[in-house]
Amino acid sequence: MPDHVVELRVHGIVGASADRVLTQPQAEQVAGDRSGGFYRRRARSAGAEGVDGVTPEAYRWGDLPSGSVVRTLSLVFLLPFMLVNVATWMRPADPGSDAVVKSLCRLLALTLTALYVLTVAGTALDLVAWKCLPSPGCLAGRSWLSWLGGQPTGPRLAEFALIPIAAIGLVWWLSTRPGRAFAAFRAPEESASGHPLSAVGRWDAEPLVGRLRAIHVAAAFATLDVTLLAARASSGASAATTTLAVVTGTVLAACVVLLCTPRLTDRADTDRRLDGITRALRTIAVVLTVAVVAHVLTSPAPWREGASLPGYAPTLAALFVAQTALLAALGAMLLRRWRREPRARPLLGLGALVMAAAAISLAVAFSAELVYRVADFLDRDTPTGEGIATGPPPAYTWAIYGFFRAVLVTLVVAAVMILISRRRRYRAAAMIVARDHPDAPAEAGTRLRQVERAVARARLTDSLVPMAVVYGCLAGLATATTTLGLLGLLPADAIERYARVPGGLVTFGVAFGSWVIAGIILGLIVGALFAYRTIEFRRHVGILWDLGTFWPRAAHPFAPPCYAERAVPELARRITYLVARGNGVLLTGHSHGSVLLAATVLQLPAQISSRVALLTYGSPLRRLYARLFPAYVDDAALREIGDRVGWRWLNLWRDTDPIGGWIFSAHRPSAPATVGGPEATVDRRLRDPRDVVPPPGDSTPPPIRGHWLAESEAPYAQAVRELAERLREPADPTAGPT
């Protein structure tokens, strides 16, 4: 076994600098690039060779999820796409329902693409081309727009159809860029584990993304065609209009069929016929859009006059009906599976529904806010005070009201849950603190109460599951109520008539909800900019990006790219290189870094993993990932990771940590052991803080670390020393991965 050990440190979601990870202000890059690279202490600096023959090396991946400013900002607008993509990875560990849940998530993702197109089309075609350009009051004082006025209806619609076409082209182009950026990073094929978690970070997901991209692009163009053809057919459908409508419906039906057959769509990249089918479907849709725009431009039939673009409001409401039906079907499937397992945790079965409903709700809210703000600008920002004749369709008003209602009720439920669980959490915290500090002096009472509050706040994470389920149900209900727009009713009128609630109060709720949505969008934009420019700010807002973009694009191809497609193969390659040079490799992962290392270990060949050890701290593998992603992080995956590294695995955790926790067993004092065998040796609970009174020569007590553990602390150094010694021991010839 090797005498020299390299400690490869992988940071968490905070995007720490290499200097900080190495606890050394003089770090130099030894591999990788600016986005993701490996760093070591400078050769001439003090402690460069480490302690006890262990050389520290840091892998910094924090810039992979964000990249450039443009990509970081795109995460804000692609957030619903990212959430619905994560939903498909949150499906339950049930092979019998896997195909159905995956198909429903992909269909919901397709409706988000259609909503994206309808939003842009509603702004460009309905508000501007149909309502504003024929209105002298709307054009007054707007020289940048008035030169387009006075044109016939057909040319106006054809010209402004270029805006949604450009919007489709933009997301199409953005979704193809990661393929070029990550093309050099490929995971080994022959050595990867058969567990589903090993699929994360493997390049063989790219053919699926390409097929999904072609399907979504085809559906996007077909959605635009439906909008134009519905307006054209309002005054009587000609033979050409009918023919184009039939072809458009066929394209949409083909997209739905392909997404409902995951076993066909998920085939390996060797199936070139399927790639040809999806590309042909995309080409047909593009050509069809050109024909539809030309038909709208040249058709001599008169256009039906009306306050709104004919057919647009029913098309939008029909989409909301489809989303409601798909969410209901997904919920029914998950509840059916959950009832078969009465011991399952609540979110374990409903995670996919909660995330999908949140994605739909957020997308509908963003769309409604964009259309409302444009309508408000066109209606009021004119010198004459005259703008467009009517506002957006009623469905958008219901969407804003539903989003505001879901957020408000969820906040109330969260407050109630916090209050209800307060006594239980503080009682458990008091017992933990009493066991950890049984001989604390009387003057340490204030510090003991601070530690109790820290433990109680950390345990709040386990009490927020009902809040997530409540929000998911309310978000789905909000989507369902948007279908009332088909009746032409507004929230204020309907609720005042049937619920006897003052309409003015509902109108205020809609207006306030609109500003809440605008504030959320503005906050996400500012947060994305600061997360890219300021590492400290990234701790608060970068979590969403890092967690969401860890999972490959398996549902929505326009979601932000998966950085694990580079990070995991890059880590596997570096570990293989270090072992080939005669080193033992100690992998240390903090927080989300432990998840990256878990996926990496499952891709290492047996001859490499036999010379690897693993140290995790602040790890969310069991506490969060096993609950949110039960099909990918389960007991089988965790045990296989332990087998692959010969159970040279230590996990450090604290009761004050709101994110990380134990992997196999809590090992609390006076608590019976819950596991046996090698799993019982993995977890080590750390008392936090070390003491509640100041040590000799100091005036303040030790700090409460919580989720953070400095690499220079004694428990960390002791764990590194122990694992390094175990790496130097002779290998067991009978050991190996199962």
Buried (B, 14 or more C-beta within 10 A) or exposed (E): EBEBBBBBBBBBBBBBBBBBBBBBEEBEBEBBEEBBBBBBBEEEBEEBBBEEBBBBBBBBBBBBBBBEEEBBBBBBBBBBBBBBBBBBBBBBBBEEBBBBBBBBBBBBBBBBBBBBBBBBBBBBBBBBBBBBBBBEBBBBEBEEBBEBBEBEBBBBBBBBBEBBBEBBEEBBEBBEEBBEBBEEBBBBEEBBBEBBBBBBBBBBBBBBBBBBBBBBBBBBBBBBBBBBBBBBBBBEBBEBBEEBBEBBBBBBEBBBEBBBEBEBBBBEBEBEEBBEBBBEBBEBBBEBBEBBBEBBBEBEBEBBEBEBBBBBBBBBBBBBBBBBEBBBBBBEBBEEBBEEEEEBBBBBBBBBBBBBBBBBBBBBBBBBBBBBBBBBBBBEEBEEEBBBBEBBBBBBBBBBBBBBBBBBBBEEBBEEBBEEBEEEBBEBBBBBBEEBBEEBEEEBEEBBBBBBBBBBBBBBBBBBBBBBBBBBBBBBBBBBBBBBBBEEBBBBBBBBEEEEBEBEEBBEBBBEBBEBBBEBBEEBBEBBBBBBEEBEBBBEBBBBBBBBBBBBBBBBBBBBBBBBBBBBBBBBBBBBBBBEEEBBBBBBBBBBBBBBBBBBBBBBBEEBBBBBBBBBBBBBBBBBBBBBBBBBBBEBBBBBBBBBBBBBBBBBBBBBBBBBBBBBBBBBEEEEEEBEEBBEBBBBBBBBBBBBBEEEEEEEBBEBBBBBBEBEBEBBBEBBBBBBBBBBEEEEEEEBBE
